[in-house]
Amino acid sequence: MSSNSPVEVVEAPSLKTKVRKVSRDEYQSMMSKAQTSIDTVGEDYEDWARKDLARLQLAAQVARSDTADRGRHLQAIFRISHDMKGQGGSFGYPLVTDITRILCRFIDNADESMPATLDVVDAHVQALTLVIRSGMSGDGGTMGDQLITGLTDAAAKVAG
C-alpha cells in the first residue's frame, strides 16, 4: 500500500448486537444438555484412547526402525500425543493429559539423532499403555505421581 492511498476505517458492530440474552433457567438447561453430550461422547473415550494408543505404539516402533526419517515419525508421535492430551482431561483421564503434555514438550526440543530420545518416547508410551489398559481414570493417586515424576525426570535428563 502506498503512502498516498486513503485509509478507510470501518467500525465493527458491537458484539452485544450478535449475542442473545438468555435467562438463568435457559442457561442451566443449555449447560445440562452440553454436559449430557460430553458424558455420552465420553462413554466412547476408552475405545478412542485404545485406538490412539495403538497408533502411538506403531509410530514409536517405526521411528525406532526408520532412522533416515525419524524426525517425521517423531512429528507423527507428537500429533497423536497432542490429540490424546486434549481428550484425556475432558473425559476423566487427566493422567493421560499429563503424560502426553510431557511427551509433546519433550518432542518439541528433542534431538532426533540421540538413541535416548526414543527411550524417553518408549517410556511415555509404556506409561500410557498402563493407564489406558488398566482404566486408570483420575490422577492415578500415588502411582500417577510416580509416573509423572519419572517421566519428567527422564525427559529432563535426556533433553539436557
C-alpha positions as CSV (number, residue, x, y, z in Angstrom):
1,M,0.0,0.0,0.0
2,S,1.5,3.4,-1.0
3,S,1.6,6.2,1.5
4,N,-0.8,8.3,-0.7
5,S,-3.6,5.7,-0.6
6,P,-6.6,6.7,1.5
7,V,-7.2,4.6,4.6
8,E,-10.7,3.5,5.3
9,V,-11.6,2.9,9.0
10,V,-14.5,0.6,9.4
11,E,-16.2,0.4,12.8
12,A,-17.1,-3.2,13.8
13,P,-20.6,-3.9,15.0
14,S,-20.9,-4.4,18.7
15,L,-20.8,-7.9,20.0
16,K,-23.9,-7.2,22.1
17,T,-26.0,-7.0,18.9
18,K,-24.8,-10.5,17.9
19,V,-25.4,-12.3,21.3
20,R,-28.9,-13.2,22.5
21,K,-29.5,-12.8,26.2
22,V,-30.8,-15.9,28.0
23,S,-32.5,-16.4,31.3
24,R,-30.8,-18.3,34.2
25,D,-33.1,-21.3,33.6
26,E,-32.4,-21.3,29.9
27,Y,-28.6,-21.1,30.6
28,Q,-28.9,-24.0,33.1
29,S,-30.8,-26.0,30.5
30,M,-28.2,-25.3,27.8
31,M,-25.3,-26.3,30.2
32,S,-27.2,-29.5,31.2
33,K,-27.6,-30.5,27.6
34,A,-23.9,-29.8,26.9
35,Q,-22.8,-31.9,29.9
36,T,-25.1,-34.8,28.7
37,S,-23.5,-34.6,25.3
38,I,-20.0,-34.7,26.8
39,D,-21.0,-37.6,29.0
40,T,-22.4,-39.5,26.0
41,V,-19.3,-38.9,23.9
42,G,-17.1,-39.7,27.0
43,E,-18.5,-43.3,27.1
44,D,-16.6,-43.9,23.9
45,Y,-13.3,-42.3,25.2
46,E,-11.7,-45.6,26.3
47,D,-12.2,-47.1,22.8
48,W,-10.7,-43.9,21.2
49,A,-7.8,-43.9,23.6
50,R,-7.0,-47.6,22.8
51,K,-7.0,-46.8,19.1
52,D,-4.8,-43.7,19.6
53,L,-2.5,-45.8,21.8
54,A,-2.2,-48.5,19.1
55,R,-1.3,-45.7,16.6
56,L,1.2,-44.3,19.0
57,Q,2.8,-47.6,19.6
58,L,3.1,-48.2,15.9
59,A,4.6,-44.8,15.3
60,A,7.2,-45.3,18.0
61,Q,8.1,-48.7,16.5
62,V,8.5,-47.2,13.1
63,A,10.5,-44.2,14.5
64,R,13.0,-46.7,16.0
65,S,13.4,-48.8,12.8
66,D,13.4,-46.0,10.2
67,T,16.3,-43.9,11.3
68,A,16.5,-42.0,8.0
69,D,13.1,-40.5,8.5
70,R,13.0,-40.4,12.3
71,G,12.1,-36.7,12.5
72,R,8.9,-37.2,10.5
73,H,8.0,-40.2,12.7
74,L,8.6,-38.1,15.9
75,Q,6.2,-35.5,14.5
76,A,3.6,-38.2,14.0
77,I,4.1,-39.2,17.6
78,F,3.7,-35.6,18.6
79,R,0.4,-35.2,16.6
80,I,-1.1,-38.3,18.1
81,S,0.0,-37.3,21.6
82,H,-1.3,-33.8,21.2
83,D,-4.8,-35.2,20.3
84,M,-4.7,-37.5,23.3
85,K,-3.6,-34.6,25.5
86,G,-6.7,-32.6,24.6
87,Q,-9.1,-35.6,25.1
88,G,-7.8,-37.1,28.3
89,G,-8.8,-34.3,30.7
90,S,-12.1,-33.8,29.0
91,F,-13.2,-37.3,29.6
92,G,-11.9,-38.0,33.1
93,Y,-8.3,-39.1,32.3
94,P,-6.1,-36.2,33.4
95,L,-3.2,-38.5,33.8
96,V,-3.3,-39.2,30.0
97,T,-3.2,-35.4,29.5
98,D,-0.3,-35.0,31.9
99,I,1.8,-37.8,30.3
100,T,1.1,-36.6,26.8
101,R,1.9,-33.0,27.8
102,I,5.3,-34.0,29.0
103,L,5.8,-36.1,25.8
104,C,4.8,-33.2,23.5
105,R,7.2,-30.8,25.3
106,F,10.0,-33.3,25.1
107,I,9.5,-33.9,21.3
108,D,9.4,-30.2,20.7
109,N,13.0,-30.0,21.9
110,A,14.2,-33.5,21.1
111,D,17.4,-34.3,19.3
112,E,16.2,-37.0,16.9
113,S,19.7,-38.4,16.4
114,M,20.1,-39.4,20.0
115,P,19.1,-43.0,20.8
116,A,17.9,-41.9,24.3
117,T,15.2,-39.8,22.6
118,L,13.4,-42.9,21.6
119,D,13.9,-44.4,25.1
120,V,12.0,-41.5,26.6
121,V,9.3,-41.8,23.9
122,D,9.0,-45.5,24.7
123,A,8.7,-44.8,28.5
124,H,5.8,-42.4,27.8
125,V,4.1,-45.0,25.5
126,Q,4.5,-47.6,28.2
127,A,3.1,-45.3,30.8
128,L,0.1,-44.5,28.6
129,T,-0.4,-48.3,27.9
130,L,-0.6,-48.9,31.7
131,V,-3.0,-46.0,32.3
132,I,-5.3,-46.8,29.4
133,R,-5.4,-50.6,29.6
134,S,-6.0,-50.5,33.3
135,G,-8.7,-47.8,33.0
136,M,-6.8,-45.6,35.5
137,S,-9.1,-42.5,35.4
138,G,-8.4,-39.5,37.6
139,D,-4.9,-38.5,38.6
140,G,-3.8,-42.1,39.4
141,G,-3.0,-41.3,43.0
142,T,0.5,-42.3,44.2
143,M,1.2,-44.4,41.1
144,G,0.2,-41.4,38.9
145,D,2.5,-39.1,40.8
146,Q,5.4,-41.6,40.4
147,L,4.7,-42.0,36.7
148,I,4.7,-38.2,36.2
149,T,7.9,-37.7,38.3
150,G,9.7,-40.5,36.5
151,L,8.7,-39.3,33.0
152,T,9.5,-35.6,33.8
153,D,13.0,-36.6,35.2
154,A,13.7,-38.8,32.2
155,A,12.7,-36.2,29.7
156,A,14.8,-33.5,31.5
157,K,17.8,-35.8,31.7
158,V,17.8,-36.6,28.0
159,A,16.9,-33.0,27.0
160,G,19.9,-31.8,29.0
